[in-house]
Amino acid sequence: MKTKNKITLLLSTILLMSCSGTAIKNTSEAETTIIKNTVELSDEQISAMEITTSKVEKMNLAYTIETNGTLELPPQNKASVSAIIGGRVKNIQVIQGDKVKKGQLLATLENPEFITMQQDYLTTKNQVAYLEKEYERAKTLRDQEINSEKSFAKTESEYNDALFKYKGIKTQLELIGIDFKKLEAGELLSGIPVRSPIDGFVRLIELNLGQYIDPAQSLFEIVDNEHLHLELLVYEKDIAKIREGQNVHFYTSSNPNDIFQATVFAVGKAFEKDQKAIKVYADISGKKDYLIPGMYINGHIELDSNMTTVLPKESILEEGGMYYVFCKKRR
């Protein structure tokens, strides 16, 4: 026995409708005209015509603001690395694109003054230990009124001078990142270590082997893309519509078919220079490795949720200014 299916043909001047056979009324009756016709097709005919069916879906067709901007990092997630003291480049431990950890060695510099600093540290440390004992002895004698005030003051001054010098040299060596355990065991380092201040990736290297480096010179740039975010420009007419928590979908100019989602977390409070626009900041969901700081993006900020009944584009036929939608009914 052959099964037949009724196919109801709805002719309409609008596209928004339900496949229950009843059209969803528009806000204006004059804008909507529905004509129903029914044809019967056998299963063989449906198969031969390659007719397929699907369910009507609900989709959020929210009103959006079109905008553009760039991918950026907050200041605490990028670092310019320089040396505390100058020197000649002895070796470079990384290449551009390498992933590095905080404290990891990036390069080593050579400077004879660095060896002298370590020697001064050890010498001054021993002086402080000796003068501290002398100071305590002089203080005891002064309390017993055995030695003079002048003699005690001289001993105290020598002790304090040595102590201040020791602390100063130690602070300098701490900034350089020296291993004090090795140093105090008598192992002097010949190279000045240059270390990464953050976790991240090496974006830029600005030194060569044998090059002399000044203390103020930038040697490496490290970026941590974990906190990559959107900076979007929204113009004056739309500013009042933007608020935290709104959804954003965006794509890069180089890969427009890959759509990403983000959420607004902050709205700027001042116009950008020479533009009647503010910056809107959004966190990205589902980042990909090819997203990097400085990329230009195009985006849409969703303003209002609007769940609407929709049909696939392929299910709507147009002929002579009329739109046709077929709805299946099994008899």
C-alpha positions in Angstrom: 0.0 0.0 0.0 1.4 3.3 -1.0 1.6 6.1 1.6 0.7 9.6 0.4 1.7 12.8 2.0 -0.2 16.1 1.8 2.0 19.0 1.0 0.4 22.3 1.8 1.6 25.2 -0.3 1.5 28.5 1.4 1.9 31.6 -0.8 2.9 34.7 1.2 4.4 38.1 0.8 6.3 37.6 4.0 8.8 34.9 5.1 7.9 34.6 8.8 5.6 31.7 9.3 5.0 28.3 11.1 4.9 24.9 9.4 1.8 23.9 11.3 -0.2 25.2 8.4 -1.2 28.5 10.0 0.6 31.7 9.2 1.9 33.9 12.0 0.0 37.1 11.7 2.0 40.2 11.0 1.4 43.5 12.9 -0.3 44.9 9.8 -3.0 42.8 8.1 -2.4 44.7 4.8 1.2 43.5 4.7 0.3 39.8 4.8 -1.5 37.7 2.2 -1.7 33.9 2.7 -3.0 31.5 0.1 -3.3 27.8 0.8 -3.1 25.0 -1.8 -2.6 21.3 -1.2 -1.0 18.7 -3.4 -0.6 15.0 -2.7 2.7 13.3 -3.4 3.6 9.6 -3.0 6.7 8.6 -1.1 8.2 7.6 -4.5 7.5 11.1 -5.9 9.0 12.8 -2.8 12.1 10.6 -3.2 12.5 11.2 -6.9 12.2 15.0 -6.4 14.7 14.8 -3.5 12.4 16.6 -1.2 13.6 16.8 2.4 12.0 18.3 5.5 13.2 20.0 8.7 11.6 21.5 11.7 10.9 25.2 12.1 13.4 26.8 14.6 13.6 29.7 16.9 16.5 32.0 16.5 17.7 35.2 18.3 17.5 37.9 15.6 18.6 40.7 18.0 19.0 44.3 16.9 22.8 45.0 16.6 25.2 47.9 16.2 27.9 47.3 13.6 31.3 48.4 14.8 35.0 47.7 14.2 38.2 47.8 16.3 41.3 45.8 17.2 42.5 42.9 19.4 44.5 44.3 22.3 46.2 43.3 25.5 46.1 45.1 28.9 49.4 46.7 30.0 50.1 44.0 32.6 50.1 41.3 30.0 52.9 42.6 27.8 56.4 43.5 28.9 59.5 45.2 27.4 62.6 43.6 28.8 65.8 45.5 29.4 69.0 44.9 31.4 69.6 46.5 34.8 73.2 47.3 33.9 74.8 47.4 30.4 77.1 44.9 28.8 78.0 43.0 25.7 75.7 40.2 24.5 77.3 36.8 25.3 74.4 34.5 24.3 70.6 34.6 23.4 68.6 31.7 24.7 65.2 32.2 22.8 63.9 32.9 19.3 60.7 34.8 18.3 57.6 32.9 19.0 59.0 30.8 21.9 56.8 30.3 24.9 58.6 31.4 28.1 57.9 31.3 31.8 58.3 34.1 34.4 62.0 34.1 35.5 63.2 32.1 32.5 66.7 33.1 31.1 66.4 35.0 27.8 70.0 36.2 27.3 73.3 36.8 29.1 75.4 39.9 29.0 79.1 40.4 29.9 80.5 43.3 31.8 83.7 43.4 34.0 81.9 45.8 36.4 79.4 43.0 37.2 82.3 40.9 38.6 83.5 43.9 40.6 80.0 44.3 42.1 80.1 40.7 43.3 83.5 41.1 44.8 82.4 44.3 46.6 79.4 42.5 47.9 81.4 39.7 49.5 84.0 42.1 50.9 81.4 44.5 52.3 79.4 41.6 53.8 82.6 40.5 55.7 83.3 44.0 56.8 79.7 44.4 58.2 80.1 41.2 60.2 83.4 42.4 61.7 82.2 46.0 62.4 79.0 44.8 63.9 81.1 43.0 66.6 83.2 46.1 67.1 80.1 48.2 67.4 78.6 45.9 70.1 81.9 45.8 72.0 82.2 49.6 71.9 78.6 50.0 73.0 79.2 47.8 76.0 82.3 49.8 76.9 80.5 53.1 76.5 77.6 51.9 78.8 80.3 51.1 81.4 81.9 54.5 80.8 85.2 52.9 79.9 85.7 54.4 76.4 85.0 57.9 75.3 81.9 59.2 73.4 84.1 60.2 70.5 85.6 56.7 70.1 82.1 55.1 70.3 80.7 57.5 67.7 83.5 56.7 65.2 82.9 52.9 65.6 79.2 53.4 65.1 79.7 55.5 62.0 82.1 53.0 60.4 79.6 50.2 61.1 76.6 52.1 59.6 78.6 53.2 56.5 79.5 49.6 55.8 76.0 48.4 56.4 74.4 50.9 54.0 77.0 50.0 51.3 76.3 46.3 51.8 72.5 46.8 51.5 72.9 49.0 48.4 75.1 46.4 46.5 72.8 43.6 47.6 69.7 45.4 46.2 71.4 46.0 42.9 72.4 42.3 42.6 68.8 41.3 43.6 67.4 43.4 40.7 69.9 41.7 38.3 68.6 38.3 39.6 71.8 36.8 41.0 71.9 33.5 42.9 73.1 34.6 46.4 73.7 31.0 47.5 76.2 30.4 44.8 77.8 33.8 45.3 78.2 33.4 49.0 79.7 30.0 48.4 82.4 31.8 46.4 81.1 31.2 42.9 81.2 34.5 41.0 79.1 34.8 37.9 80.7 36.1 34.7 77.4 36.9 32.9 74.5 39.2 33.6 71.2 37.2 33.3 68.3 38.8 31.5 65.1 37.1 32.5 61.4 37.2 31.5 59.2 39.2 34.0 56.0 37.3 32.9 54.7 34.1 31.3 54.0 34.5 27.6 55.5 34.4 24.1 58.5 36.2 22.7 57.1 38.7 20.2 60.2 40.7 19.5 64.0 40.4 19.9 66.2 43.5 19.5 69.7 42.4 20.1 72.6 40.5 18.4 75.5 38.5 19.6 78.5 40.8 20.5 76.3 43.9 20.6 76.9 46.3 23.5 73.6 47.0 25.3 72.8 50.1 27.3 70.7 49.8 30.5 67.7 51.7 29.0 67.6 49.7 25.8 64.7 47.4 25.1 65.9 43.9 24.3 62.8 41.7 24.2 59.0 42.1 24.1 57.0 39.4 25.8 53.2 39.1 25.3 50.7 37.0 27.2 47.7 36.4 24.9 45.7 34.7 27.6 43.9 38.1 28.3 43.5 39.2 24.7 40.3 41.3 24.4 38.4 43.4 21.9 38.6 47.2 21.8 35.6 48.4 19.7 34.8 51.9 18.6 31.2 53.0 19.2 30.1 56.4 17.9 28.1 59.1 19.8 24.7 58.3 18.5 24.9 54.7 19.8 26.7 55.3 23.1 23.5 55.3 25.3 22.6 51.8 24.0 25.8 50.1 25.2 26.1 48.4 28.6 28.1 45.7 30.3 27.1 42.1 29.6 26.0 42.6 26.0 27.0 39.9 23.5 29.3 40.6 20.6 30.0 38.5 17.6 33.0 39.4 15.5 35.4 38.2 12.8 38.9 39.2 11.6 39.4 40.9 8.3 41.7 38.1 7.2 39.3 35.3 8.1 35.7 36.5 7.8 34.1 33.0 7.9 35.3 32.3 11.4 32.9 34.0 13.8 33.8 34.5 17.4 31.7 35.5 20.5 32.6 38.0 23.2 31.0 39.8 26.1 31.2 43.5 26.9 32.9 44.0 30.3 33.7 47.8 30.3 32.5 50.9 28.5 34.8 53.9 28.0 33.9 57.2 29.7 35.7 59.7 27.3 35.8 60.3 23.6 38.9 59.0 21.7 41.2 61.8 20.4 39.8 63.4 17.2 36.8 61.0 17.1 33.3 61.3 18.5 33.5 57.7 19.6 34.3 55.8 22.8 36.0 52.5 23.3 34.0 49.4 24.4 35.9 46.5 25.8 34.8 42.8 25.5 36.2 39.5 26.7 36.6 36.8 24.0 35.1 33.3 24.3 36.9 30.4 22.6 40.1 32.1 21.5 42.2 30.6 18.7 46.0 30.7 18.3 45.9 32.9 15.2 44.2 35.7 17.2 47.0 38.1 18.0 47.2 41.7 19.4 46.8 44.4 16.8 44.5 42.5 14.4 41.6 44.5 12.9 38.2 43.1 13.5 34.6 43.7 12.4 31.9 43.1 15.0 28.2 43.5 15.9 27.0 44.3 19.5 23.7 42.8 20.3 21.3 45.2 22.0 18.0 43.3 22.5 17.1 39.7 22.5 14.4 38.9 19.9 13.5 35.2 19.6 11.9 34.7 16.2 10.5 31.8 14.2 12.7 31.3 11.2 13.0 29.0 8.2 16.2 27.9 6.3 16.8 30.0 3.3 16.8 26.9 1.1 13.1 26.2 2.1 11.7 29.4 0.6 11.1 29.6 -3.2 10.4 32.8 -5.0 8.4 33.1 -8.3 6.9 36.2 -9.8 7.2 38.2 -6.7 5.5 35.6 -4.5 7.3 33.4 -1.9 6.4 29.7 -1.5 6.9 27.5 1.6 5.9 23.8 1.6 4.6 22.3 4.9 4.4 18.5 5.1 1.3 16.7 6.5 1.0 12.9 6.6 -2.5 11.6 5.9 
